[in-house]
Amino acid sequence: YDSAPAAYFSVSPDGSIIRANRAAEQFTGYTLEELKGMKTFDLYADESKEKAKELFEKFKRGYQWENDEMIYRRKDGQKVHGLLSVNRITDNEGRLIESRSVVVDITTRKLMEQDLLLFRNLMDQTKDGIFINDAETGRILDVNESACSDMGYTREELIGKRVIDFATTIPDGFSWEGHVKELREKGSMLLESGHRRKDGTEFPVEVSLRGVELGGKAYNLAVVRDITERRKTENMLRNIVEGTSSVTGEDFFRMLVRCLSEALGLRYVLVGELTSDEEEIVRIVALWNGEDFAETYEYSLKGTPCENVAGKKMCTYSQGIQELFPEDLSLVEMGAESYLGIPLFDSNDKPLGVLVVIHDKPLEEISLAQSIMSIFAGRASAEMERKRIEEDLRKSELWLSNIFNSLEEAVFVVSADRNLKNVNKATEKIFGYLKNELIGHSTEVIHVDHDHYIKFGQRIRDAFDREETANFEFESKRKNGEIFPTEHTVSLLKDDSGNVIGIVSVVRDITERKSAEEALRKAHGELEMRVKDRTEELAKTNEELESEIVERVKAEEQIKASLHEKEILLRELHHRVKNNMQVISSLLRMQAEKIKDEGYADMLRESQERIRSMSLIHESLYQSKDFANVDFKGYVGTLVNSLFRSHGVNVNKVKINMTIEDIKLDLENAIPCGLIINELVSNSLKYAFPAGREGAVAIVIHSTGGDELELVVSDNGVGIPEDVDMKGAETLGLYLVTMLAERQLEGEVEFSREGGTKCRISFKRQEYKPRL
């Protein structure tokens, strides 16, 4: 009894434990003394108590209680599983004396079953097929649902088969033993093969193999992936590459659209190139309509699906493309149902064009089409960039050729052996030779004689010893034998490695210049004589002027001294005005602090801010070299920062945006403008953003033409209530704004409540009116 591996309990008719064995002690975690007298019902876990109650009622009526799975709770709270069997012990009259319960611990087996169930669920959720083989026999022991689905067999049909029963690509000399040995040596293997389904169809697979051991027995685990789509993609890519690899330019684009249409099974494929700097017009380079190349044309991106692609990203519309873009009539003409477009970029990420497929049915195999299009978009981009570079190069060569032939000077391109490689049209005019009479001949034909030719070459070599450009005058000879003066500018021609491969010589006919120089020399002699006579006359006049200049210098010094004194007086005046205003501002602040009535205190603080705005103008003039004008942009910045500080505004919640042109204003304009900004910004900071609301205050000052200026102050706060007449408001602030704008600036003021509060004031720059 005590040595039995299973837990034994002797139980009275009322369910109390009479005695138990050592195995019961280990199974429950209770001591034998604790178990004695304990109710068996208290040993069950909550999830088995109801079941135990039902079975016990049935047991009392004669139910044979045998191998029922129950869940128990040990003394430490841990749950354990057991198989319960109960025998009845009765007296001579058949009455129940006691029952004897036997509980076999199956906790370990239940955990293993749960692990197996988890493993089975994981296997069945994997999209790839999983095969577990006996390493010794090669027979399949287990498979997942994906393997069954791929092969067309049930799980029962596959178990017991060998891989060679359905593998289609078994190499010659293959042996299972050799295969297993190679797998054990490598640990894992990745190979491609083919499988045959139950219905006889074949498909390519990629097999990942790994050897595992469990309980001293060897198994093979194979993860099998259907690579039909991959092979299909590879074949598509191979066909497209083979069709386009040997062509370039327009031929490449034509072959690309045709091969893409055939590979993807989609009707329309086109390549479009952006033609305008604004990137709004597309020129179709190549278009395949499913049967032949269609005529190319240009179209506007606006209202087409390409508008969402060009210069942006790939877009796919699997169906209903006409309803999505009703303005694109070409979709109607094509009978389009689906669309896929990808942008083309050059190596600097500048938009080049689009690569597009359009089909008359809903788009299927979207991922495959996107992958293929992405691959060949790169190739199309490179070809389009190369094509543009070639076009730019041709234009550049044509441009250089036009410049070369439009020069009035003769230009000779000479090889290292002093033979002419090229000449321009001016050469024919100056020297009298046709171009084909010079190309390939020595430059000696344009020189006076052979000695002259030798001296010219030495002259160039001497010059190039010092620098890479030579400039000198020399005599040349025309085709008719005429000798004439020329000026030569000669530069070296080098290859990419820096080796000299020739020279470029620019030759000017200086016959007229030489004649002019001779005439100039004669005129110069005559002028020298006249200058000598005139110099003597000027000497006398100079003596008379010297005394007059001395007196003028003295007068200028006196004027400068007087101006300096006035500058000092003006600077001191602005300084004292500023200081007096600051004293007044301080007095108002002190008075406001002593007044208990908050309304009166606010009025004093507002007056203080108005005085500060005028004080800042005088401070700006005091610090400026120009006493007549105020740097208004700097002044407004200082004023607004002062207002934000005085109102205690959190700059992280209320932003200030200022757009102020560099405008100089005199006192006639600066003071009223400063007061207006002071009133409007203060009003926004006080009322526009209640309860910590976030927002922004904007100030714009700019010229609208001539002397006309415009000042706009706005905020995006809660706005002024509709029942308040802003122009006729009784508040001093808005009254001051209207009065200053209309009377002092002689301008027009306009208020609006759209999106907050905005005040726009248009006025003409006032001319300063002198007081003295």
C-alpha positions in Angstrom: 0.0 0.0 0.0 2.6 2.5 1.1 5.1 1.4 -1.6 2.6 1.8 -4.5 3.5 4.5 -7.1 -0.1 5.8 -7.3 -1.8 7.8 -4.6 -4.3 5.8 -2.5 -7.1 7.3 -0.4 -9.5 5.4 1.9 -12.6 7.6 2.2 -15.6 7.5 4.5 -19.2 7.7 3.1 -19.3 11.4 4.0 -16.2 12.1 1.8 -13.6 12.4 4.7 -10.2 10.8 4.2 -9.6 8.0 6.6 -6.0 7.2 5.6 -3.6 7.7 2.6 -0.3 6.4 1.4 3.1 8.1 0.9 2.4 8.6 -2.8 -0.7 10.6 -1.8 1.4 12.7 0.4 3.8 13.5 -2.5 0.9 14.0 -5.0 -1.0 16.5 -2.8 1.8 18.2 -0.9 0.0 17.6 2.4 1.3 15.4 5.2 -0.5 12.2 6.1 -1.6 13.8 9.4 -3.0 16.8 7.4 -4.8 14.5 4.9 -6.5 12.5 7.6 -10.0 13.9 8.2 -9.7 16.2 5.1 -12.6 16.2 2.6 -11.6 14.8 -0.8 -13.7 17.6 -2.4 -11.2 20.2 -1.0 -8.4 18.5 -3.0 -9.9 19.3 -6.4 -9.1 22.4 -8.4 -12.0 24.8 -9.1 -12.4 23.6 -12.7 -12.9 20.0 -11.5 -15.1 20.5 -8.5 -18.4 20.5 -10.4 -17.4 17.4 -12.3 -16.4 15.7 -9.0 -19.8 16.6 -7.5 -21.7 15.1 -10.4 -19.6 11.9 -10.5 -19.9 11.4 -6.7 -23.7 11.6 -7.0 -23.6 9.0 -9.8 -21.1 6.9 -7.7 -23.6 6.7 -4.9 -26.2 5.4 -7.3 -23.8 2.6 -8.5 -21.7 4.4 -11.1 -18.4 2.6 -11.8 -15.8 5.4 -11.3 -12.8 4.5 -13.4 -10.0 6.5 -15.1 -11.7 9.9 -15.0 -9.3 12.7 -15.6 -9.4 15.3 -12.8 -7.4 18.4 -11.8 -6.2 18.8 -8.3 -4.7 21.7 -6.4 -1.7 20.9 -4.2 -1.0 22.5 -0.9 1.4 25.0 -2.6 -1.3 26.0 -5.1 0.2 24.2 -8.0 -2.3 22.3 -10.2 -1.6 18.6 -11.1 -3.5 16.2 -13.2 -4.6 12.7 -12.2 -6.6 9.7 -13.4 -9.1 8.8 -10.7 -10.6 5.3 -10.1 -12.9 4.6 -7.1 -13.8 1.2 -5.7 -16.8 0.6 -3.4 -16.5 -1.3 0.0 -19.8 -2.5 1.3 -21.2 -4.6 4.3 -23.2 -7.8 4.0 -26.3 -5.8 3.4 -24.7 -3.8 0.5 -24.3 -0.6 2.5 -21.3 1.6 1.6 -18.7 1.4 4.4 -15.9 3.2 2.6 -14.5 3.9 -0.8 -10.9 3.5 -2.0 -9.6 6.0 -4.5 -6.6 5.5 -6.7 -5.0 8.5 -8.4 -2.4 8.1 -11.1 -0.3 11.3 -11.6 -0.5 12.2 -15.3 0.8 15.8 -15.0 3.9 15.2 -17.1 1.9 13.5 -19.8 -0.5 16.4 -19.9 2.3 18.9 -20.3 3.8 16.8 -23.1 0.3 16.7 -24.8 0.1 20.5 -24.5 3.5 20.9 -26.0 2.6 18.6 -28.8 -0.6 20.5 -29.4 1.3 23.8 -29.5 3.8 22.3 -31.9 1.0 21.0 -34.1 -0.7 24.5 -34.1 2.6 26.2 -35.0 3.2 23.7 -37.8 -0.3 24.1 -39.2 -0.1 27.9 -39.1 3.1 27.9 -41.2 2.5 28.7 -44.9 5.4 26.5 -46.0 5.0 22.7 -46.1 6.7 20.9 -43.2 7.7 17.2 -43.4 9.2 15.1 -40.5 10.9 12.0 -41.8 12.4 9.0 -40.1 16.1 9.4 -40.9 16.7 5.7 -41.1 13.8 4.7 -43.4 13.1 8.0 -45.1 9.3 7.6 -44.5 7.2 10.5 -43.5 6.1 10.5 -39.8 4.2 13.8 -39.8 3.2 16.8 -42.0 1.4 20.1 -41.6 -1.7 21.3 -43.3 0.3 23.4 -45.8 2.1 20.3 -47.0 -1.2 18.5 -47.5 -2.7 21.5 -49.3 0.4 21.9 -51.6 0.5 18.1 -52.4 -3.2 17.5 -52.7 -3.0 14.5 -50.2 -4.6 14.1 -46.8 -2.4 13.8 -43.8 -3.1 10.1 -43.5 -2.2 9.6 -47.2 1.2 11.3 -46.8 2.3 9.6 -43.6 4.3 6.5 -44.5 5.3 7.7 -47.9 8.9 8.5 -48.8 10.1 11.7 -50.4 11.3 9.8 -53.5 7.7 8.8 -54.0 6.8 12.3 -55.2 10.1 14.0 -55.9 10.6 14.7 -59.7 14.3 15.7 -59.7 16.3 12.8 -58.2 19.9 12.9 -59.3 21.6 9.8 -60.7 23.2 7.6 -58.1 21.1 9.0 -55.3 20.9 7.0 -52.1 19.0 7.8 -49.0 21.9 6.7 -46.7 24.3 9.0 -48.6 21.8 11.9 -48.4 21.4 11.5 -44.6 25.1 11.2 -44.1 25.7 14.5 -46.0 23.0 16.2 -44.0 24.6 15.1 -40.7 28.0 16.4 -41.8 26.6 19.8 -42.9 24.0 20.2 -40.2 21.6 21.8 -42.7 21.1 22.0 -46.5 19.2 24.2 -48.9 18.3 22.8 -52.3 15.8 23.2 -55.1 13.8 20.3 -56.4 10.4 19.4 -57.9 7.3 17.7 -56.4 4.4 15.8 -58.0 0.9 16.3 -56.6 -1.7 13.6 -56.2 -3.3 14.8 -59.4 0.0 14.4 -61.3 0.8 18.1 -61.7 4.4 19.1 -60.9 5.7 22.2 -59.3 9.2 23.6 -58.3 10.1 23.7 -54.6 12.9 25.0 -52.3 13.7 22.6 -49.5 15.4 23.6 -46.3 16.7 20.5 -44.5 17.9 20.0 -40.9 18.8 16.9 -38.9 17.4 16.6 -35.4 17.7 13.9 -32.6 15.0 13.2 -30.1 15.1 10.5 -27.5 18.2 9.0 -29.1 16.5 8.7 -32.5 17.4 10.7 -35.7 14.8 12.6 -37.7 14.9 14.9 -40.7 13.0 18.1 -40.7 12.2 19.5 -44.1 10.6 22.9 -44.7 9.3 23.0 -48.3 8.4 26.2 -50.1 6.4 26.3 -53.4 8.6 28.6 -55.7 6.3 28.5 -58.7 5.8 32.3 -58.5 9.5 32.8 -58.1 10.3 30.7 -61.2 7.6 32.5 -63.0 9.2 35.9 -62.0 12.6 34.7 -63.0 11.4 33.6 -66.4 9.6 36.9 -66.9 12.8 38.8 -65.9 14.9 36.6 -68.2 12.6 37.2 -71.2 12.5 40.9 -70.6 16.3 41.2 -70.1 16.9 39.1 -73.2 14.5 41.3 -75.2 16.1 44.6 -74.1 19.7 43.9 -73.5 21.0 44.5 -77.0 19.1 47.7 -77.7 19.3 51.3 -76.5 17.5 54.6 -76.9 14.0 54.6 -78.5 14.4 50.9 -79.5 15.0 50.0 -75.9 11.8 51.6 -74.7 9.8 50.0 -77.5 11.2 46.5 -76.7 10.6 47.1 -72.9 6.9 48.0 -73.2 6.3 45.0 -75.5 8.2 42.5 -73.3 6.5 43.8 -70.1 3.1 43.4 -71.7 3.8 39.9 -72.8 5.4 38.9 -69.6 2.8 40.3 -67.3 -0.2 39.5 -69.6 -1.4 43.2 -69.4 -2.7 45.0 -72.4 -1.2 48.5 -72.4 2.3 49.4 -71.3 3.9 52.9 -71.9 7.0 54.9 -71.0 6.4 58.6 -70.6 9.0 61.4 -70.4 8.5 64.7 -68.6 9.1 67.4 -71.1 8.6 70.7 -69.2 10.5 72.3 -66.4 7.2 72.5 -64.5 6.9 68.7 -65.0 3.3 68.9 -66.0 3.5 67.6 -69.6 4.4 64.0 -70.5 5.6 62.8 -73.9 4.9 59.1 -74.6 8.2 57.6 -75.7 6.8 54.1 -76.4 3.3 52.6 -76.2 2.2 49.0 -76.7 -1.5 48.3 -77.0 -1.4 44.5 -76.7 -1.0 43.9 -80.4 1.3 46.5 -81.8 3.1 49.8 -81.1 0.6 52.7 -80.9 1.2 56.2 -82.1 2.8 58.3 -79.4 1.5 61.7 -78.2 1.8 64.2 -75.4 -0.7 64.6 -72.5 -1.1 66.8 -69.4 -0.6 65.1 -66.0 -3.5 67.0 -64.4 -6.5 64.8 -63.7 -4.7 61.5 -64.6 -3.4 58.8 -62.3 0.1 59.7 -63.5 -0.2 62.9 -61.6 0.1 60.9 -58.4 3.1 59.0 -59.8 5.4 61.4 -61.6 8.1 62.6 -59.2 6.4 60.9 -56.3 5.8 57.1 -55.7 4.4 53.9 -57.2 0.6 53.9 -57.4 -1.6 50.8 -57.9 -5.4 50.9 -58.7 -6.5 47.3 -59.0 -9.9 48.2 -60.5 -12.4 51.0 -61.1 -9.7 53.4 -62.5 -12.2 55.3 -64.8 -14.4 56.1 -61.8 -11.4 57.4 -59.8 -10.2 59.6 -62.7 -13.2 60.7 -64.7 -11.4 63.6 -66.4 -8.8 61.2 -68.1 -10.5 60.5 -71.4 -7.6 58.3 -72.6 -8.7 55.7 -69.9 -12.1 55.6 -71.5 -10.6 55.1 -75.0 -8.5 52.2 -73.7 -11.4 50.7 -71.8 -9.2 50.7 -68.8 -10.1 49.0 -65.6 -6.8 48.9 -63.6 -3.6 50.8 -63.5 0.0 50.5 -62.1 2.5 53.3 -62.4 6.0 53.9 -61.1 8.1 57.1 -61.3 11.4 57.3 -63.1 14.3 59.4 -61.6 17.8 60.2 -62.7 20.9 59.6 -60.6 20.3 62.9 -58.8 16.7 62.0 -57.9 15.3 64.4 -60.4 12.0 63.2 -61.9 12.4 61.9 -65.5 9.1 60.3 -66.4 6.8 57.3 -65.7 6.6 53.6 -66.5 2.9 52.5 -66.6 0.8 49.4 -67.2 -3.0 49.7 -67.9 -5.3 46.7 -68.2 -8.9 46.3 -69.3 -9.6 43.8 -66.5 -9.0 44.0 -62.7 -5.3 43.7 -61.8 -4.3 40.3 -60.4 -0.9 39.2 -59.1 -0.3 42.8 -57.9 2.9 42.0 -55.9 4.5 40.3 -58.9 3.6 43.1 -61.2 5.0 45.7 -58.7 8.2 43.7 -58.3 8.8 43.4 -62.1 8.0 47.1 -62.7 10.3 48.2 -59.9 13.2 46.2 -61.3 12.8 47.6 -64.8 12.0 51.2 -63.7 15.6 51.4 -62.7 16.8 50.2 -66.1 14.4 52.6 -67.8 15.5 55.5 -65.7 19.2 54.8 -66.5 18.4 54.6 -70.3 16.3 57.8 -70.2 19.0 59.6 -68.3 21.6 58.4 -70.9 19.4 59.5 -73.7 19.0 62.9 -72.2 22.8 63.2 -71.7 23.4 62.3 -75.3 20.8 64.9 -76.4 22.4 67.5 -74.2 25.8 66.5 -75.6 24.6 66.9 -79.2 23.1 70.3 -78.4 26.3 71.3 -76.6 28.4 70.2 -79.6 26.0 72.1 -82.0 26.2 75.1 -79.7 30.0 75.0 -79.6 30.1 74.6 -83.4 27.9 77.6 -83.9 30.1 79.7 -81.6 33.3 78.3 -83.3 32.0 79.4 -86.7 30.5 82.7 -85.6 33.8 84.1 -84.3 35.3 86.9 -86.4 38.8 85.7 -85.6 40.4 82.8 -87.4 40.7 79.7 -85.2 43.2 76.9 -86.0 43.1 73.5 -84.2 46.6 72.0 -84.7 47.8 68.5 -83.9 51.1 67.8 -82.1 52.8 67.3 -85.5 51.7 70.8 -86.5 49.0 69.7 -89.0 45.7 71.4 -89.2 42.8 69.4 -87.7 40.0 72.0 -87.9 39.4 75.6 -88.9 36.4 77.9 -88.7 34.6 80.0 -91.3 36.5 83.2 -90.4 39.7 81.4 -91.4 38.4 81.1 -95.0 37.5 84.8 -95.1 40.8 86.1 -93.6 43.3 83.8 -95.3 41.4 83.1 -98.6 41.7 79.2 -98.3 38.7 76.8 -98.4 38.4 74.6 -95.3 39.3 71.4 -97.2 42.4 73.1 -98.6 43.8 73.4 -95.0 42.6 70.4 -93.1 45.4 67.8 -93.0 48.1 70.2 -94.2 51.0 71.8 -92.3 50.5 75.3 -90.8 53.5 76.4 -92.9 51.0 77.4 -95.7 50.0 80.5 -93.7 53.5 81.7 -92.9 55.7 84.0 -95.0 58.4 81.4 -95.6 60.0 78.4 -94.0 62.4 80.4 -91.8 59.4 82.4 -90.6 57.6 79.0 -89.9 60.6 77.8 -87.8 60.8 81.1 -85.8 57.0 80.9 -85.1 57.4 77.4 -83.6 60.3 78.5 -81.4 58.3 81.6 -80.3 55.5 79.3 -79.1 57.9 76.9 -77.3 59.6 79.7 -75.5 56.2 81.1 -74.3 55.0 77.7 -73.2 58.1 77.2 -71.0 56.7 80.1 -68.9 52.9 79.5 -69.1 50.3 77.6 -71.0 49.0 80.5 -73.1 51.1 82.5 -75.6 50.1 85.9 -77.0 52.2 87.8 -79.6 52.1 89.5 -83.0 53.5 87.9 -86.2 53.2 88.4 -89.9 51.1 85.9 -91.9 50.4 85.2 -95.6 47.1 84.9 -97.4 46.5 82.4 -100.2 47.1 85.2 -102.8 50.5 85.9 -101.3 49.7 89.1 -99.5 51.7 89.6 -96.3 49.7 91.2 -93.4 50.1 91.7 -89.7 48.3 89.3 -87.3 48.0 88.7 -83.5 48.1 85.1 -82.2 46.7 83.7 -79.0 47.9 80.1 -78.6 46.7 77.6 -75.9 47.7 74.0 -75.3 45.3 71.1 -75.9 45.7 68.2 -73.4 44.0 64.8 -73.0 42.4 63.5 -69.8 45.8 62.3 -68.6 47.3 65.8 -69.0 49.4 64.9 -72.1 49.7 67.6 -74.8 48.0 66.6 -78.0 48.0 69.9 -79.9 47.3 73.6 -79.7 44.4 76.0 -80.5 45.5 79.3 -82.1 43.2 82.3 -82.4 44.4 84.6 -85.2 43.3 88.2 -85.6 43.9 90.4 -88.7 45.3 93.6 -87.2 45.9 95.5 -90.4 43.4 98.2 -89.5 44.7 98.4 -85.9 48.3 98.9 -87.1 47.1 101.7 -89.5 45.2 103.3 -86.6 48.2 103.0 -84.3 50.4 104.8 -86.9 47.8 107.6 -87.3 47.7 107.7 -83.5 51.4 108.2 -83.2 51.3 111.2 -85.6 48.4 112.7 -83.7 50.2 112.1 -80.5 53.1 114.2 -81.6 50.9 117.1 -82.6 49.0 116.9 -79.3 52.2 117.0 -77.3 53.0 120.4 -78.7 49.5 121.7 -78.0 49.6 120.4 -74.5 52.9 122.1 -73.8 51.4 125.5 -74.8 48.3 124.8 -72.9 50.2 123.8 -69.8 51.9 127.2 -69.6 48.5 128.9 -69.7 47.1 126.6 -67.0 50.1 127.3 -64.7 49.1 130.9 -64.5 45.4 130.0 -63.9 46.4 127.5 -61.2 48.0 130.2 -59.1 44.8 132.2 -59.1 42.7 129.2 -58.1 44.9 128.1 -55.2 44.0 131.1 -53.1 40.3 130.6 -53.8 40.5 126.9 -52.8 42.2 127.7 -49.5 39.3 130.1 -48.6 36.7 127.4 -49.7 38.4 124.7 -47.5 38.2 127.1 -44.5 34.5 127.7 -45.1 33.8 123.9 -45.4 35.6 123.2 -42.1 33.4 125.8 -40.4 30.2 124.2 -41.8 31.4 120.7 -40.7 32.0 122.0 -37.2 28.5 123.6 -37.1 26.9 120.3 -38.4 28.7 118.3 -35.7 27.4 120.6 -33.0 23.8 120.1 -34.3 24.3 116.3 -34.4 25.4 116.4 -30.8 22.4 118.6 -29.9 19.9 116.2 -31.7 21.4 113.1 -30.1 21.2 114.7 -26.7 17.6 115.8 -27.4 16.5 112.3 -28.3 18.3 110.9 -25.3 16.6 113.3 -22.9 13.2 112.7 -24.4 13.7 109.0 -24.0 14.8 109.4 -20.4 11.9 111.6 -19.6 9.4 109.2 -21.1 11.0 106.3 -19.1 10.6 108.4 -15.9 6.9 108.9 -16.8 6.6 105.2 -17.5 8.1 104.3 -14.1 5.8 106.7 -12.3 2.8 105.2 -14.0 4.0 101.7 -13.0 4.5 102.7 -9.4 1.1 104.3 -9.3 -0.5 101.2 -10.8 1.1 99.1 -8.1 -0.5 101.2 -5.4 -4.0 101.4 -6.9 -6.2 98.6 -5.6 -8.9 99.0 -8.3 -7.7 96.6 -11.0 -9.5 98.5 -13.7 -7.7 101.7 -13.0 -4.4 99.9 -12.6 -4.9 98.3 -16.1 -5.5 101.8 -17.5 -2.3 103.1 -16.1 -0.4 100.0 -17.3 -1.8 100.5 -20.8 -0.7 104.2 -20.7 2.7 103.0 -19.6 3.0 100.7 -22.6 2.0 103.5 -25.0 4.7 105.8 -23.5 7.2 102.9 -23.8 6.4 102.5 -27.5 7.2 106.2 -28.1 10.3 106.0 -25.9 11.7 103.2 -28.0 11.5 105.4 -31.1 13.6 108.1 -29.5 16.0 105.4 -28.2 16.3 104.1 -31.8 17.0 107.6 -33.2 19.5 108.2 -30.4 21.5 105.1 -31.3 21.2 105.8 -35.1 23.5 107.8 -37.3 20.4 109.0 -39.2 18.4 111.2 -36.9 15.6 111.8 -39.4 14.5 108.2 -39.9 13.7 105.2 -37.7 14.8 101.6 -38.5 11.2 100.4 -38.2 12.0 96.7 -38.5 14.3 96.7 -35.5 12.0 99.0 -33.6 8.9 96.7 -34.0 11.0 93.6 -32.9 12.1 95.4 -29.7 8.5 96.7 -29.0 6.8 93.3 -29.5 9.4 91.5 -27.3 8.7 94.1 -24.6 4.9 93.6 -24.8 5.3 89.8 -24.6 7.4 90.2 -21.4 5.1 92.7 -19.8 2.0 90.5 -20.4 3.8 87.4 -19.2 3.0 85.5 -22.4 4.3 81.9 -22.8 6.1 82.0 -26.1 5.7 78.3 -26.5 1.9 78.7 -26.7 1.6 82.1 -28.4 3.9 82.6 -31.4 4.8 85.9 -33.0 5.3 86.0 -36.8 6.7 89.2 -38.2 7.1 90.0 -41.9 8.5 93.6 -42.1 10.3 95.1 -45.0 13.4 97.2 -44.4 11.5 100.5 -44.2 12.8 103.8 -42.8 10.1 106.0 -41.2 10.4 109.5 -39.9 8.7 110.6 -36.6 5.5 111.7 -38.4 4.9 108.0 -39.4 6.9 106.0 -36.8 5.1 107.3 -33.6 1.5 106.6 -34.7 2.5 103.3 -36.3 4.2 102.2 -33.0 1.2 103.2 -31.0 -1.2 101.3 -33.3 1.0 98.1 -33.1 1.2 98.6 -29.3 -2.6 98.7 -29.0 -3.4 95.9 -31.4 -0.8 93.4 -30.1 -1.7 94.2 -26.4 -5.3 93.6 -27.3 -4.5 90.2 -28.8 -2.3 89.1 -25.9 -5.0 90.1 -23.3 -8.1 88.8 -25.0 -7.4 86.5 -28.0 -6.1 83.5 -26.1 -8.0 82.8 -22.9 -7.4 79.9 -20.6 -4.0 79.0 -22.0 -5.2 78.7 -25.6 -2.4 78.3 -28.2 -2.1 80.6 -31.2 -0.1 83.2 -33.1 0.0 86.9 -33.6 1.2 88.2 -37.0 2.6 91.7 -38.0 3.1 92.5 -41.7 4.4 95.9 -42.9 5.2 96.3 -46.6 5.2 98.8 -49.4 2.3 98.5 -51.9 3.9 100.8 -54.5 5.4 104.3 -54.5 4.9 106.0 -51.1 1.9 103.7 -50.2 2.4 101.4 -47.2 0.3 98.8 -45.6 0.3 97.7 -41.9 -1.6 94.5 -40.9 -1.9 93.1 -37.4 -3.8 89.9 -36.9 -4.3 86.9 -34.6 -6.0 83.5 -34.8 -7.6 83.7 -31.4 -11.2 83.8 -30.3 -12.0 87.0 -32.1 -14.0 90.1 -31.1 -17.7 89.4 -30.6 -20.0 90.2 -33.5 -22.0 92.7 -31.5 -18.9 95.0 -31.0 -18.5 97.8 -33.5 -14.7 97.8 -33.7 -14.4 101.2 -35.4 -16.9 102.8 -33.0 -15.8 100.9 -29.9 -15.9 102.8 -26.7 -12.6 101.2 -25.5 -9.7 103.6 -25.6 -7.4 101.1 -27.4 -9.5 100.6 -30.5 -10.5 104.3 -30.5 -6.8 105.2 -30.5 -6.1 102.8 -33.4 -8.9 104.4 -35.5 -8.0 108.0 -34.6 -4.2 107.5 -35.2 -4.8 105.7 -38.6 -7.3 108.2 -40.0 -6.2 111.5 -38.5 -2.4 111.3 -38.1 -1.5 108.8 -40.8 -4.4 110.1 -43.0 -5.0 106.4 -44.0 -7.8 103.9 -44.2 -8.5 101.3 -41.5 -10.3 98.0 -42.0 -11.2 95.4 -39.3 -12.2 91.8 -40.0 -13.2 88.8 -37.8 -12.3 86.0 -40.2 -10.2 83.3 -38.3 -9.6 85.6 -35.3 -9.1 89.4 -35.5 -7.3 91.3 -38.3 -6.7 95.0 -38.7 -5.5 96.4 -42.0 -4.3 100.0 -42.3 -3.3 101.6 -45.7 -1.6 104.9 -45.6 0.8 107.1 -47.5 4.3 107.9 -46.1 4.1 111.4 -44.7 6.8 114.0 -45.4 8.6 115.3 -42.4 7.4 118.9 -41.6 10.3 121.0 -40.2 9.5 122.8 -37.0 12.3 125.3 -37.3 
